[in-house]
Amino acid sequence: MKNQKGFTLIELLIVVAIIGIIAAIAIPSLLRARISANESATIGDIRTVISAEAAYQSAASGFYGELTCLAVPGPCITGYVGPTFLDSSIGVNALVNKSGYTRTANYDAALTVPGLASPHGTYCYYASPITAATTGVRSFGGDSSGVVGNTTNSTTNCCATGVLDVLRFELPADFVGPFDVAPNAAVEVVAVPGREIRHLIVRPRNAIEGQYRLHLRGLLTAVHDRIHVPDVLPLRVEPLARYVVLPSQSEARQFAWDTQGLRAARLPPNMTAPPADLETYRVEGDRFTADLKAVERAAGAPRVRLADVRVALLPEAAVYGTAAFDVEPAGATSCTLEMPAGYQIVSITSAGLPIALDASQLERCTVPLSSPQLPQRIEVVFQGSASGDASNGDLRFDAPRLVGLGVERTLWTVADSQGEQAAEWRDVETISPARAELVRMQNTAALVKAAAAAFTASA
């Protein structure tokens, strides 16, 4: 007999068992990866539809359109010749199966609006897994609120358990970027077809729950040689109360504004009251205009020629610093020193003479001036705590100020506990230490000249 070699039954069973173990480990991981990819693609498509509906709304006099209108807007908006708003792969009113999800849209009853076909006031675009727990676990929905919501069942209720993850603003054509937002967030500017306005889309790093404060900064441009305050409108926020804060004086200059749609008002209690040199207005109606009409030098007004602030940032966000104000009194016999929230005065001198303060004056006090005509220096030593989140580079600190006095120039010197530069500045001019000393010397020379002129005038 010939010898025949092969696998025994036990060896085959061992191989089959090993293959089964590998499959038991790999298949669930592959399934989870597939579900995650399907959900990410679906959320992306919902956001695309939300952006498309927002752009269509701007072009259709504030009304939303059905998916077919977004893909082919010409028949739905009379006279429209711009680009499409949505890709035809999802721009259909029927059920669409894509990336493991069935997508469709619901709308309120169609309205009758001249020049528009099937306009709607609200919409809901939602998606459910084709096979639950296999192609997807959660259902998603998005509507006119701009929110992408999710549930663990196949409900069609948009955003029932969602959180806010995107903010939208309407920008006028003259408010150009680049834009800077705080806290840090992804920023995108989208053109609105057929209109001069644009939409600013802000996506925070984390979903928003509860109260949220956003700071948006951008460059202003002159319109017909006049500075124009941009009318930035938050979209899909109801009810909406808008306030505008305008400077009335800065750097010893007085500002005059030409306004429409604004009424003098106070900020709500939950908002920080502006300084005395700022004026607050409430927007009456949908739109407002505010143009800088005139800039005039404040005749005979007291001013600070140079505010020299030196700050040290210590661990636990502690701030210690000094502020030296070179004041030209212009007849004033005193001024008011005010500390920012969370800061206190350690000591204060005026013209080299110490000023005694009690506990009630550590945040705001009256500083007597030694002469109503001669320039003099007020020096303040202060302490406090920086605000913001140091982990994401959003640490903010402040300094004392003299209420109602325009500041011609401000120098900041910021260091950490080792004396090294501790800040990256935005929207300010950064200068070398040598140039900073030159500025101080030039300021001293100007003060000596001003003192000599004051002596000559009084002789």
Order of alpha helices (4+ residues) and beta strands (2+ residues): alpha-alpha-beta-beta-beta-beta-beta-beta-beta-beta-beta-beta-beta-beta-beta-beta-beta-beta-beta-beta-beta-beta-beta-beta-beta-beta-beta-beta-beta-beta-beta-beta-beta-alpha
